[in-house]
Amino acid sequence: MKSIIKLEGVSKIYKQGDVEVLAVNDVSLEITAGELTAMGGPSGSGKSTLLNLIGALDSPTSGVIYVDDDLTTGYTSHQQSALRRHKMGFIFQSYNLIPVLTAVENAEYVLTIQGVPRSERRAMALEALDSVGIADLQSRYPRQLSGGQQQRVAIARALASSPAIILADEPTANLDSKTSESFLELVSQLNKTSGITFLISTHDKDVMSYCDRLIWLRDGQIHYDGNEKEFNFTTN
């Protein structure tokens, strides 16, 4: 299987007043197409920063990033937007649904930006909602949906454009244990049936146990990369 995400010597420095903060420190990493990977670590370890760098929501201070063999480091903001639109789907902790749009309109939002004709994008959005089991809720607004249902709309939105990669930042943080379990079963199923590469930033050990691979960060560096079952949480 080919590498779909590759980082070589990636660092990110933020300035807070006169102080420089090294959020990501010389990280090199490869993720194979079709992998289901969790990225864990304590707060401030660099998980979200690294996810944002991979997703072209931010740019590295040094090092290079490849997505699907394309060198994305140095992309203009227009190129970054195109990369996100056409190759990536995003699932956020707060769902980021648009309150004035229905479930199906939220699911087709990225397709609208891509310029997909209305008839086609509606069919694609409905198919995505059906794949996450909520096609019957297509006409409801976010305020009329439970947290778990909103999360499924967010997944449908990420899936609608058939991205190669889905990046998820703490996707179970606002879910109860039952809804979280349902979400993980759905992600695992989609990964197996669709071959989508998932990279999930999380504090949740249940999420890590569902994933094929765990990357553990501390102080902006990778301290472990392997199977979650072999990882010692007590000493790390």
MARVO-905633 format. One line per 3 residues: for each residue x, z, y of N, C-alpha, C, O. Coordinates in steps of 0.05 Angstrom, whole numbers, padded with zeros to 5 digits. Example, Ala and Ser with C-alpha at 12.3 -4.5 7.8 and 13.67 -1.06 7.14 Angstrom:
<nodes>
00264,00156,-00114,00246,00156,-00090,00264,00156,-00066,00285,00169,-00066  00257,00142,-00045,00273,00143,-00021,00258,00157,00001,00268,00161,00023
</nodes>
This chain:
<nodes>
00017,00000,-00024,00000,00000,00000,00018,00000,00025,00038,00013,00026  00009,-00015,00045,00025,-00017,00069,00020,00007,00088,-00001,00020,00087  00040,00012,00105,00037,00032,00126,00019,00022,00148,00022,00000,00158
-00001,00038,00155,-00020,00030,00177,-00014,00045,00203,-00021,00035,00224  -00001,00068,00200,00008,00083,00224,00037,00091,00219,00044,00101,00198  00054,00086,00239,00082,00093,00236,00093,00103,00263,00090,00090,00284
00105,00126,00262,00117,00138,00286,00147,00142,00280,00155,00150,00259  00163,00135,00300,00192,00138,00298,00203,00153,00322,00203,00143,00344  00212,00178,00317,00224,00194,00338,00206,00199,00362,00216,00198,00385
00181,00204,00357,00161,00207,00379,00162,00235,00392,00160,00255,00377  00165,00236,00418,00163,00261,00433,00144,00258,00456,00140,00236,00466  00132,00280,00464,00115,00280,00488,00121,00305,00504,00119,00327,00495
00128,00301,00530,00133,00323,00548,00112,00322,00570,00107,00301,00582  00099,00345,00575,00080,00348,00597,00093,00366,00618,00109,00384,00612  00086,00360,00643,00096,00377,00665,00073,00395,00674,00051,00385,00680
00079,00421,00675,00060,00440,00686,00073,00453,00710,00088,00473,00707  00068,00442,00733,00083,00451,00757,00112,00442,00755,00117,00418,00752  00130,00461,00756,00158,00455,00754,00168,00459,00725,00192,00455,00720
00150,00465,00707,00157,00471,00679,00151,00447,00662,00129,00435,00664  00170,00440,00644,00165,00419,00625,00158,00431,00598,00171,00449,00588  00136,00421,00586,00127,00431,00560,00131,00409,00539,00120,00387,00542
00146,00414,00518,00151,00395,00497,00129,00398,00476,00131,00415,00458  00108,00382,00478,00085,00385,00461,00089,00372,00433,00080,00383,00413  00103,00350,00432,00111,00337,00407,00141,00331,00408,00151,00320,00428
00155,00339,00387,00184,00339,00388,00196,00322,00365,00199,00332,00343  00203,00297,00372,00218,00280,00354,00205,00277,00327,00217,00282,00306  00180,00269,00327,00164,00266,00302,00166,00237,00291,00162,00218,00305
00173,00236,00266,00173,00210,00251,00154,00213,00228,00154,00234,00214  00137,00193,00224,00115,00196,00205,00104,00169,00197,00103,00151,00214  00096,00166,00172,00082,00142,00163,00057,00150,00148,00056,00169,00132
00035,00136,00154,00010,00140,00140,00002,00113,00127,00001,00093,00141  -00004,00114,00102,-00011,00090,00087,-00040,00082,00090,-00057,00100,00093  -00046,00057,00091,-00074,00048,00093,-00091,00060,00071,-00083,00059,00047
-00114,00071,00078,-00132,00083,00058,-00128,00112,00053,-00143,00124,00037  -00108,00124,00066,-00104,00153,00061,-00124,00170,00076,-00135,00162,00096  -00129,00193,00064,-00146,00214,00077,-00128,00237,00082,-00121,00253,00064
-00120,00241,00108,-00099,00259,00115,-00109,00280,00135,-00123,00274,00154  -00102,00305,00130,-00107,00327,00149,-00082,00334,00164,-00060,00333,00152  -00085,00340,00189,-00063,00349,00205,-00069,00377,00215,-00087,00381,00232
-00054,00397,00204,-00060,00425,00211,-00037,00438,00226,-00017,00425,00232  -00042,00463,00233,-00022,00478,00248,-00036,00497,00267,-00059,00494,00273  -00021,00518,00276,-00032,00537,00295,-00039,00524,00322,-00030,00501,00327
-00054,00538,00338,-00061,00528,00365,-00035,00523,00380,-00016,00540,00380  -00033,00501,00395,-00009,00494,00410,00013,00481,00393,00035,00478,00403  00007,00474,00369,00027,00462,00351,00032,00433,00356,00052,00421,00347
00013,00420,00371,00017,00392,00378,-00002,00373,00363,00000,00349,00365  -00022,00384,00348,-00040,00367,00332,-00056,00348,00350,-00055,00324,00345  -00070,00358,00369,-00086,00341,00386,-00070,00321,00402,-00078,00298,00406
-00047,00330,00412,-00029,00312,00427,-00020,00289,00409,-00021,00266,00418  -00012,00295,00384,-00003,00274,00366,-00026,00255,00360,-00022,00231,00358  -00050,00266,00356,-00073,00249,00351,-00079,00230,00374,-00085,00207,00371
-00077,00241,00399,-00081,00225,00423,-00060,00203,00426,-00066,00181,00435  -00036,00209,00418,-00014,00189,00419,-00020,00166,00400,-00017,00143,00407  -00027,00173,00375,-00033,00153,00355,-00057,00136,00364,-00058,00112,00359
-00077,00149,00376,-00101,00135,00385,-00099,00121,00411,-00119,00111,00422  -00075,00120,00422,-00070,00107,00448,-00087,00118,00471,-00094,00104,00490  -00093,00144,00468,-00106,00158,00490,-00085,00170,00509,-00092,00179,00531
-00061,00170,00500,-00038,00180,00515,-00013,00164,00506,-00014,00150,00486  00008,00165,00522,00032,00150,00515,00056,00169,00511,00058,00189,00524  00073,00163,00491,00096,00181,00486,00116,00180,00508,00120,00160,00522
00131,00203,00512,00153,00203,00530,00177,00188,00519,00191,00175,00534  00180,00190,00493,00201,00174,00479,00192,00169,00451,00173,00180,00440  00206,00150,00438,00199,00142,00411,00180,00119,00411,00171,00110,00432
00173,00109,00387,00156,00086,00384,00134,00091,00364,00137,00107,00345  00111,00078,00368,00088,00080,00350,00079,00052,00343,00076,00035,00360  00074,00049,00316,00063,00024,00306,00035,00030,00294,00032,00049,00280
00016,00013,00300,-00010,00014,00288,-00016,-00013,00275,-00018,-00033,00289  -00019,-00013,00249,-00024,-00038,00234,-00003,-00059,00240,-00009,-00082,00245  00022,-00050,00240,00046,-00067,00245,00049,-00076,00274,00069,-00090,00280
00032,-00068,00292,00035,-00075,00320,00048,-00052,00335,00040,-00029,00333  00069,-00058,00350,00083,-00038,00367,00065,-00032,00391,00062,-00048,00408  00053,-00007,00391,00035,00000,00413,00048,00014,00436,00036,00017,00457
00072,00023,00432,00087,00037,00453,00092,00017,00476,00102,-00005,00472  00085,00026,00500,00088,00008,00523,00064,-00009,00529,00064,-00025,00548  00043,-00006,00513,00018,-00021,00519,00008,-00014,00547,00010,00008,00556
-00004,-00034,00559,-00019,-00029,00584,-00045,-00015,00578,-00052,-00013,00554  -00058,-00004,00598,-00083,00010,00593,-00104,-00009,00582,-00121,-00001,00565  -00103,-00035,00590,-00121,-00055,00579,-00116,-00059,00549,-00134,-00061,00533
-00090,-00061,00542,-00083,-00065,00514,-00090,-00040,00497,-00099,-00043,00474  -00087,-00016,00509,-00094,00008,00495,-00124,00009,00489,-00133,00016,00467  -00140,00001,00509,-00169,00000,00506,-00177,-00019,00484,-00195,-00013,00468
-00164,-00042,00483,-00170,-00063,00463,-00163,-00052,00435,-00178,-00057,00416  -00141,-00039,00433,-00133,-00027,00407,-00154,-00007,00397,-00162,-00008,00374  -00163,00010,00415,-00183,00030,00407,-00209,00017,00400,-00222,00025,00381
-00217,-00003,00415,-00243,-00017,00409,-00243,-00031,00383,-00263,-00030,00368  -00221,-00043,00375,-00221,-00062,00353,-00209,-00051,00327,-00214,-00061,00305  -00193,-00029,00329,-00180,-00020,00305,-00185,00009,00298,-00179,00019,00276
-00198,00024,00317,-00200,00053,00313,-00228,00063,00319,-00243,00052,00336  -00236,00083,00304,-00260,00098,00310,-00252,00127,00316,-00232,00137,00305  -00268,00141,00332,-00261,00168,00340,-00285,00187,00335,-00308,00180,00340
-00279,00210,00324,-00299,00231,00321,-00288,00256,00335,-00266,00266,00328  -00303,00266,00354,-00294,00288,00370,-00309,00314,00363,-00331,00313,00353  -00296,00337,00369,-00308,00363,00364,-00335,00366,00377,-00354,00378,00366
-00337,00355,00402,-00362,00358,00417,-00381,00335,00414,-00400,00332,00429  -00375,00317,00395,-00391,00293,00388,-00390,00271,00410,-00388,00248,00403  -00391,00279,00436,-00390,00259,00457,-00412,00238,00456,-00407,00215,00463
-00435,00246,00447,-00458,00227,00448,-00469,00225,00476,-00467,00244,00492  -00480,00202,00482,-00491,00198,00509,-00520,00207,00508,-00537,00195,00494  -00527,00228,00524,-00554,00240,00521,-00577,00223,00527,-00599,00227,00516
-00574,00202,00544,-00597,00185,00551,-00600,00161,00531,-00618,00145,00535  -00583,00160,00511,-00585,00139,00491,-00596,00151,00464,-00590,00173,00457  -00611,00135,00450,-00621,00143,00424,-00598,00142,00403,-00576,00133,00410
-00604,00152,00379,-00583,00152,00359,-00572,00124,00353,-00548,00121,00351  -00590,00105,00351,-00581,00078,00345,-00566,00065,00369,-00547,00050,00365  -00575,00072,00393,-00561,00062,00417,-00533,00075,00419,-00514,00061,00427
-00530,00100,00412,-00504,00113,00411,-00486,00100,00390,-00463,00095,00395  -00498,00094,00367,-00483,00082,00345,-00473,00054,00352,-00452,00046,00342  -00488,00040,00369,-00480,00012,00375,-00464,00011,00402,-00458,-00011,00411
-00457,00034,00413,-00444,00034,00440,-00418,00019,00440,-00413,00002,00458  -00401,00024,00420,-00375,00010,00419,-00379,-00020,00415,-00364,-00036,00427  -00399,-00027,00400,-00405,-00056,00395,-00414,-00069,00421,-00408,-00092,00425
-00428,-00054,00437,-00437,-00065,00463,-00412,-00071,00481,-00411,-00092,00493  -00393,-00052,00481,-00369,-00056,00496,-00353,-00080,00486,-00340,-00095,00501  -00354,-00084,00459,-00340,-00106,00447,-00353,-00133,00453,-00341,-00154,00448
-00378,-00133,00463,-00392,-00157,00469,-00406,-00170,00446,-00413,-00193,00446  -00411,-00154,00425,-00426,-00163,00402,-00455,-00169,00411,-00467,-00151,00424  -00467,-00192,00404,-00495,-00198,00412,-00514,-00176,00403,-00510,-00163,00382
-00535,-00172,00418,-00554,-00149,00413,-00565,-00149,00385,-00565,-00128,00372  -00574,-00172,00376,-00586,-00173,00349,-00566,-00165,00327,-00574,-00151,00308  -00541,-00174,00330,-00521,-00167,00311,-00513,-00137,00312,-00511,-00124,00292
-00509,-00128,00337,-00500,-00100,00339,-00522,-00080,00330,-00515,-00059,00320  -00547,-00087,00335,-00568,-00068,00326,-00568,-00067,00295,-00571,-00045,00284  -00565,-00090,00282,-00564,-00090,00253,-00540,-00074,00243,-00542,-00059,00223
-00517,-00077,00256,-00493,-00063,00248,-00495,-00033,00252,-00486,-00017,00236  -00508,-00026,00275,-00512,00003,00281,-00531,00016,00261,-00527,00038,00252  -00552,00001,00254,-00571,00012,00234,-00558,00015,00207,-00564,00034,00192
-00541,-00004,00200,-00527,-00002,00174,-00509,00023,00174,-00506,00036,00154  -00496,00028,00197,-00478,00051,00199,-00494,00077,00197,-00486,00096,00184  -00517,00078,00210,-00534,00102,00209,-00544,00106,00180,-00546,00129,00171
-00551,00084,00167,-00560,00086,00139,-00537,00096,00121,-00543,00111,00102  -00513,00088,00127,-00490,00097,00110,-00485,00126,00112,-00473,00138,00094  -00493,00139,00134,-00490,00168,00137,-00516,00183,00133,-00518,00207,00137
-00536,00168,00123,-00561,00181,00114,-00581,00189,00136,-00598,00206,00131  -00580,00176,00160,-00599,00184,00181,-00612,00160,00194,-00618,00161,00218  -00615,00138,00180,-00628,00115,00191,-00656,00122,00202,-00666,00109,00220
-00669,00141,00189,-00697,00149,00197,-00697,00164,00224,-00719,00168,00235  -00674,00171,00234,-00673,00186,00259,-00663,00168,00282,-00655,00178,00303  -00664,00142,00278,-00652,00123,00297,-00663,00125,00325,-00649,00119,00344
-00689,00133,00328,-00702,00133,00354,-00700,00160,00369,-00710,00163,00391  -00687,00179,00356,-00685,00206,00369,-00661,00207,00388,-00641,00193,00384  -00664,00223,00408,-00642,00228,00427,-00626,00252,00418,-00635,00268,00402
-00601,00254,00427,-00583,00276,00418,-00596,00304,00419,-00592,00320,00402  -00612,00309,00440,-00624,00335,00444,-00645,00341,00422,-00652,00364,00417  -00654,00320,00408,-00674,00323,00387,-00661,00325,00359,-00675,00325,00339
-00634,00326,00359,-00620,00327,00333,-00605,00353,00330,-00596,00365,00350  -00602,00362,00305,-00586,00385,00300,-00556,00378,00303,-00549,00355,00306  -00539,00399,00303,-00511,00394,00305,-00500,00376,00283,-00484,00357,00288
-00509,00380,00259,-00500,00363,00236,-00510,00335,00239,-00495,00316,00232  -00534,00331,00249,-00545,00304,00253,-00530,00290,00276,-00524,00266,00274  -00523,00305,00297,-00507,00293,00318,-00480,00284,00308,-00469,00263,00316
-00468,00301,00291,-00442,00294,00279,-00444,00268,00263,-00426,00251,00264  -00466,00264,00249,-00470,00240,00233,-00473,00215,00251,-00464,00194,00244  -00487,00219,00274,-00489,00197,00293,-00461,00190,00303,-00454,00166,00306
-00444,00210,00308,-00417,00206,00317,-00401,00191,00296,-00385,00173,00303  -00405,00197,00271,-00391,00183,00249,-00401,00154,00248,-00385,00136,00245  -00428,00150,00251,-00439,00123,00250,-00428,00107,00273,-00422,00083,00269
-00425,00118,00296,-00413,00104,00319,-00385,00095,00313,-00376,00073,00319  -00370,00114,00300,-00342,00108,00292,-00341,00086,00271,-00322,00070,00271  -00361,00085,00254,-00361,00066,00232,-00371,00038,00239,-00364,00018,00227
-00388,00037,00259,-00404,00013,00265,-00387,-00012,00268,-00395,-00034,00259  -00364,-00009,00280,-00347,-00033,00285,-00327,-00038,00263,-00309,-00055,00266  -00331,-00024,00240,-00314,-00028,00217,-00284,-00025,00223,-00268,-00043,00218
-00276,-00002,00235,-00248,00002,00242,-00230,00006,00218,-00240,00015,00197  -00205,00001,00221,-00186,00006,00200,-00179,00036,00198,-00172,00046,00177  -00181,00049,00221,-00173,00078,00223,-00194,00094,00237,-00206,00084,00257
-00200,00118,00227,-00216,00137,00242,-00200,00162,00247,-00189,00174,00228  -00199,00170,00272,-00185,00194,00281,-00206,00215,00288,-00225,00210,00303  -00203,00239,00276,-00223,00260,00281,-00208,00285,00291,-00189,00295,00278
-00217,00296,00313,-00205,00320,00325,-00224,00344,00321,-00244,00346,00334  -00216,00362,00303,-00231,00387,00297,-00261,00380,00292,-00278,00392,00305  -00268,00362,00274,-00295,00353,00271,-00315,00373,00260,-00339,00370,00263
-00304,00394,00247,-00322,00414,00235,-00324,00440,00251,-00337,00459,00243  -00310,00441,00274,-00308,00466,00289,-00335,00477,00298,-00338,00501,00300  -00354,00459,00304,-00381,00468,00314,-00402,00468,00292,-00426,00469,00298
-00394,00465,00267,-00414,00463,00245,-00414,00488,00228,-00393,00501,00225  -00438,00494,00217,-00439,00517,00198,-00427,00507,00172,-00422,00483,00168  -00423,00526,00153,-00408,00520,00128,-00423,00498,00112,-00410,00481,00100
-00450,00500,00110,-00465,00480,00095,-00463,00452,00107,-00458,00433,00092  -00466,00450,00133,-00464,00425,00146,-00436,00414,00145,-00431,00390,00142  -00416,00431,00147,-00388,00423,00145,-00382,00412,00117,-00368,00391,00115
-00393,00424,00097,-00389,00414,00069,-00401,00387,00066,-00390,00369,00054  -00425,00383,00078,-00438,00357,00077,-00422,00336,00091,-00420,00313,00082  -00411,00343,00114,-00394,00325,00129,-00369,00316,00113,-00362,00293,00112
-00356,00336,00100,-00332,00330,00084,-00338,00312,00060,-00323,00294,00053  -00361,00317,00047,-00369,00300,00025,-00373,00271,00034,-00366,00252,00020  -00385,00269,00057,-00391,00242,00069,-00365,00228,00075,-00362,00204,00069
-00346,00241,00088,-00320,00229,00096,-00305,00221,00071,-00294,00199,00070  -00305,00238,00051,-00291,00232,00026,-00303,00208,00012,-00288,00190,00002  -00329,00206,00013,-00343,00183,00001,-00337,00157,00016,-00331,00137,00004
-00338,00158,00042,-00332,00135,00059,-00303,00126,00055,-00297,00102,00055  -00285,00145,00053,-00257,00138,00049,-00253,00123,00022,-00238,00104,00021  -00267,00133,00002,-00264,00120,-00025,-00278,00093,-00026,-00267,00074,-00038
-00302,00091,-00015,-00317,00066,-00018,-00309,00044,00002,-00310,00021,-00004  -00301,00053,00026,-00294,00033,00047,-00265,00029,00052,-00256,00010,00065  -00249,00048,00041,-00220,00045,00045,-00210,00051,00073,-00188,00044,00081
-00227,00064,00089,-00219,00071,00117,-00198,00093,00116,-00200,00112,00101  -00178,00090,00133,-00158,00111,00136,-00168,00132,00155,-00176,00127,00177  -00169,00157,00145,-00178,00180,00162,-00154,00198,00168,-00138,00205,00150
-00151,00205,00193,-00131,00225,00201,-00147,00246,00217,-00158,00241,00238  -00147,00271,00206,-00164,00292,00216,-00147,00316,00226,-00133,00328,00210  -00149,00322,00251,-00136,00346,00262,-00155,00369,00258,-00178,00368,00265
-00145,00391,00246,-00163,00413,00239,-00149,00440,00235,-00125,00441,00229  -00164,00461,00239,-00156,00489,00232,-00169,00497,00206,-00162,00518,00194  -00187,00481,00196,-00205,00488,00174,-00192,00482,00147,-00185,00459,00141
-00187,00503,00131,-00174,00500,00105,-00192,00484,00086,-00181,00470,00068  -00218,00485,00089,-00236,00469,00072,-00232,00439,00077,-00232,00423,00059  -00228,00432,00103,-00222,00404,00109,-00196,00396,00096,-00194,00374,00084
-00176,00413,00098,-00150,00407,00086,-00152,00403,00056,-00138,00386,00044  -00168,00419,00043,-00171,00417,00014,-00184,00391,00005,-00180,00382,-00018  -00200,00379,00023,-00214,00354,00016,-00195,00330,00019,-00200,00309,00008
-00174,00334,00034,-00156,00311,00040,-00134,00308,00019,-00126,00327,00005  -00124,00283,00017,-00103,00277,-00002,-00076,00288,00007,-00059,00293,-00010  -00073,00292,00033,-00047,00298,00044,-00050,00318,00067,-00069,00315,00083
-00032,00336,00070,-00032,00355,00092,-00005,00352,00107,00016,00354,00095  -00008,00348,00133,00015,00348,00151,00013,00373,00168,-00007,00376,00183  00032,00391,00166,00030,00417,00180,00050,00417,00203,00074,00412,00200
00040,00422,00227,00056,00422,00251,00061,00450,00262,00043,00467,00260  00084,00454,00272,00090,00479,00286,00110,00472,00309,00130,00459,00304  00104,00482,00333,00121,00477,00356,00127,00447,00360,00150,00439,00367
00107,00430,00354,00110,00402,00359,00126,00386,00338,00132,00363,00342  00132,00400,00316,00148,00386,00295,00133,00389,00268,00118,00407,00264  00139,00370,00250,00127,00371,00223,00143,00391,00207,00167,00388,00203
00129,00412,00196,00142,00432,00180,00135,00428,00150,00149,00439,00133  00114,00413,00145,00106,00408,00117,00091,00382,00116,00076,00375,00134  00096,00367,00095,00082,00342,00091,00079,00338,00061,00098,00331,00047
00054,00343,00050,00050,00341,00022,00022,00348,00014,00003,00344,00029  00019,00359,-00010,-00007,00367,-00020,-00015,00395,-00010,00001,00413,-00011  -00040,00398,-00002,-00049,00423,00009,-00047,00446,-00012,-00042,00469,-00005
-00051,00439,-00038,-00050,00459,-00059,-00023,00471,-00062,-00020,00493,-00073  -00002,00457,-00053,00025,00467,-00056,00035,00480,-00031,00058,00489,-00029  00018,00482,-00011,00026,00493,00015,00021,00523,00017,00000,00532,00008
00040,00538,00027,00037,00567,00029,00029,00574,00058,00045,00574,00076  00003,00580,00062,-00007,00586,00088,00004,00613,00099,00006,00617,00123  00010,00631,00081,00020,00658,00089,00047,00656,00103,00051,00671,00123
00064,00640,00094,00091,00638,00105,00094,00617,00127,00115,00615,00140  00073,00601,00131,00075,00580,00151,00055,00583,00173,00054,00567,00191
</nodes>
